Amino acid sequence: MTIITNRPGRVLALAAVLAPALAAPAGASIAVTPVSNDPFTNSSSQHATELEPDTFSDHGTTVATFQVGRFFNGGASDIGWARRDSLGAWTSGFMPSMTAQSDPANPNFERVSDASVAYDPKDGVWLVSSIPLEFGTLRVPTVYVNRSTDDGVTWSDPVPTPPPPVKKVDLDKNWTVCDSTASSRHYGNCYTEFDNFGENDLEYMTRSIDGGKTWSTPRFPAGKPKGLGGQPLVQPDGTVIVPFEALDGKIEAFRSTDGGQSWSHAAVVSNVVSHAVAGNLRTSPLPSAEIDGAGNVYVAWQDCRFRPRCSANDIVFSKSSDGVNWTDAARIPIDGVDSGADHFIPGLAADRGTSGSSARLALTYYFYPDAACTAATCQLQAGTISSPDGGASWGGNDTIGDPMTLGQIADTSQGPMVGDYISTSFLADGTYVPVVAIGKPPAGGAAFDEAMYAPSSPLTVATTSLTPAATTGAAPVTGQGTGETHHALRNN
């Protein structure tokens, strides 16, 4: 997409020695394994960088997808994928026929961004949607979908979805899901959300009823809600619920009860107040949404309402059984409100084999041990925490991999970047696997060594030493907090 920059570019002087951590999750660091690395060498984008993963797991296979070779002012050199089989072995590759990097002889687009992965069990097909950027203008004309019919081993050339039927089309933040419940009246339907920056971030939905081969003309929900970052989820009866970040300082959600033929007015999930993250790190209160086996929807985002003077972000969440009525935002107790740490970019997972008060949830996130750090001293770290009881209590908080400096991750016109979103997925045995971007000190004259990593072994949901989620002690919330310039920019 076209990038309109109204924040200054990063000026970063790396400290020779990292400042000591002021606070961190209680557990030890979880060992990680690289699952993909950037192989490209074009001088127009930043190498080696991989970032912004989405994951999905089904029938023993997990697929992650992500940006590879980030450009400063939007998009990447290609979309990558990594596949974990039922034995725990990872393989990886890159989507064909997208860009000059994936197909030098016949490139379709200059860049590509915003990868999302889903599985359609009715048709036995994996889908990865993304938004390519056109040569010259960097405009995003439509969403494209790569398909895999051999369980994620190989991938097709991208299939276009129809653009919105308007003159000004410039799309952002697509997300795809499929109806996976065999008893659902819409079993096998797949849905993709996106917003059109050309219409001030008007939300749209398109659907496929043939395994992603063809897609319907996009429809906007009733009331024309505006926002981005919607993550559609499908309940067992086929109802689709789409939480998203609205432009008016709220998390909202709309839904469809007729298989995507029409979409409702948006209901308010919660007002949002978000602390400006130090070091100009690229973050915003984009929601991470998941669903349990009974159709309860959980939505998490970064929010500072529980912190004195809104001095740092927690990860908070709300849940709903119908997408209309939502619980008050609850604070996930990663640490104390006086810890001095800042938490952001959540990736939430729910075990579809569990539900209600026994639902297993897992959260991956990034944090600074010191919310008051500077671009030169900030230590960016991935962490995880889990709940065995539908979010009532949480434990098992650990760090994932090593901390990184902001100079070890891709730079963008909106600040250093590990992703506007990340992801976590449950396996069939009730363990879970996050995939995260981690930057390391580059070697051999390279500018970066930012790659995709997963825990060396799947993680187990905590059952002991649990701390209740907090629903009291928050300051009144009347709207979005300071530091959020996300919507004034192209987000790609």
Secondary structure as UniProt FT lines:
FT   STRAND          29..30
FT   STRAND          32..36
FT   TURN            43..44
FT   TURN            47..48
FT   STRAND          49..58
FT   TURN            59..60
FT   STRAND          61..70
FT   TURN            72..73
FT   STRAND          76..84
FT   TURN            86..87
FT   STRAND          90..94
FT   TURN            100..102
FT   TURN            104..105
FT   STRAND          111..120
FT   TURN            121..124
FT   STRAND          125..133
FT   TURN            135..137
FT   STRAND          144..148
FT   TURN            151..152
FT   STRAND          159..160
FT   STRAND          171..178
FT   TURN            182..183
FT   TURN            185..188
FT   STRAND          190..196
FT   HELIX           197..199
FT   STRAND          202..208
FT   TURN            211..212
FT   TURN            222..223
FT   STRAND          226..228
FT   STRAND          233..234
FT   TURN            236..237
FT   STRAND          240..246
FT   TURN            247..248
FT   STRAND          250..256
FT   TURN            259..260
FT   STRAND          267..271
FT   HELIX           278..280
FT   STRAND          288..291
FT   TURN            293..294
FT   STRAND          297..303
FT   TURN            305..306
FT   HELIX           308..310
FT   STRAND          314..320
FT   STRAND          330..331
FT   TURN            337..338
FT   STRAND          342..350
FT   TURN            352..353
FT   HELIX           356..358
FT   STRAND          361..368
FT   TURN            371..372
FT   TURN            375..377
FT   STRAND          380..387
FT   TURN            390..391
FT   STRAND          393..404
FT   HELIX           406..408
FT   TURN            413..414
FT   STRAND          423..426
FT   TURN            428..429
FT   STRAND          432..439
FT   TURN            444..445
FT   STRAND          450..455
FT   STRAND          467..468
FT   TURN            482..483
FT   HELIX           486..488
//
